[in-house]
Amino acid sequence: MYYNNIIETIGNTPLVKLNATADHLKSTILAKVEYFNPGNSVKDRMALKMIEEAEKKGLLKPGGTIIEGTSGNTGMGLALAAAVKGYRCIFTMADKQSQEKIDILRAVGAEVIVCPTSVAPEDPRSYYSVARTLAKEIPNSIYMNQYDNPANTVAHIETTGPEIWEQTEGKITHLVAGMGTCGTICGIGTYLKEQNPDIKIIGVDTYGSVFKKLHETGVFDEKEIYPYLTEGIGEDIVPDNCNMEVIDHIIKVTDKDAALMTRKLARLEGLFVGWSCGSAVQGALEYAYSQQLGKDDLMVVILPDHGTRYLGKVYNDNWMSDHNFLDKETQLTAKQILGMKEKPAVMVYMDKNQKLSEALKIMRQQGISQIPVKENGEIIGSLTESRVLNAVLDDPALKESAVSSVMSDPLPFVLPSTRIEIISKLINQENPAVLVQGEKGEVDIITKFDLINVLAN
Ligand SMILES: Cc1ncc(COP(=O)(O)O)c(C=O)c1O
């Protein structure tokens, strides 16, 4: 089985269960991972639909030019389809969009015009206005206008909605999606509510955008508009594709919370996704928690695009620190934690043949709860107070037996550069501490107490 061209591979993206990030909730959260589309975003779907509708209406003819204002992803979807169908592409973008996005569009043959972000939509310099002007000037061209083009919403009524309904066997109870042109949320929402009107449609907006206040009050409030960093969601206009009747509730997520959640998805779920994906999951978790969703609730959250477009920002520690998005605590390394210890630990070891009674004495004298166990100088295991206690309480005679009889696996090793996020993941029920292998081979220890100590500072 093969596809005749790349655009035939658009859609049928997977639903992936969120685990570590959502395991504090009773309800199940499934992520619709749209970076599996060939252009690595949800926009591939509506880009193709807009082109096909324009062709059907005779608005786009062979050798024509496609013009669009985009945050990058729609441009990518249009450029891939244009490459297959032989159209030229010209895109206007706001200068807040990442350099990666601009470079990628040029890489797939599009011409990109970068416009100032902080101008009003009707300003002739805005990326909306420049696109409109170009379409008037260039013969045999079409301004796709994803904001008001009905094909945007139709694409999701015809593809994304039915996929989710089928993949969840109709058991979905909540749909969460970020709001930009609103084609994604209103298309999927329209289809799902036709299947089951009780399904709740939750929109995720950002601070500096008009949607939440508009939804709650019907008021388009200019005071809600101010520059923000999250890419792809939020608006300072109301697109025609925005049908508020489909949406039940809107949550706002800050640039910082979205960025931190995006990094967490990569590190805890292995989902290397874009910034607005962090917004969507943060909003989904907040809603599920605040509404106390139950075990019969099934929430689907849309993850629009891939992480590669945000390497210079969300995934760049310097950029994150420069924007005060990284709390110093989350940046601490093993070396720094060791440096913050009230008193340097004297590493205590035991030989595997020593007696448990000696271990009890050492733990009491040194006030320590775990001891690495050695054999011929090599660390081969670890002794924890809970295991010693359980063993001796079960059978006091065990006091005279070798520690090797109750020891567990060696404590995990980390490097001086290992960050607290990784260390805190390693320290758990089994491992009450980690060992730090220094550059000169010296070994030190970081315990649960040490972590509490540095976080309490
Ligand atoms: C990264 C990203 N997230 C979310 C969205 C919002 O999708 P929609 O425009 O369908 O509301 C977009 C839209 O461009 C996007 O690029």
The ligand as an ORCA input file, in Angstrom:
! r2SCAN-3c Opt
* xyz 0 1
  C       0.598     26.206     17.068
  C      -0.857     26.470     16.923
  N      -1.668     26.172     17.931
  C      -3.003     26.418     17.863
  C      -3.567     26.998     16.757
  C      -5.057     27.300     16.768
  O      -5.755     26.582     15.827
  P      -7.003     27.286     15.122
  O      -6.469     28.339     14.247
  O      -7.673     26.178     14.380
  O      -7.870     27.837     16.222
  C      -2.742     27.348     15.700
  C      -3.294     28.023     14.560
  O      -2.572     28.526     13.736
  C      -1.356     27.056     15.772
  O      -0.502     27.353     14.795
*
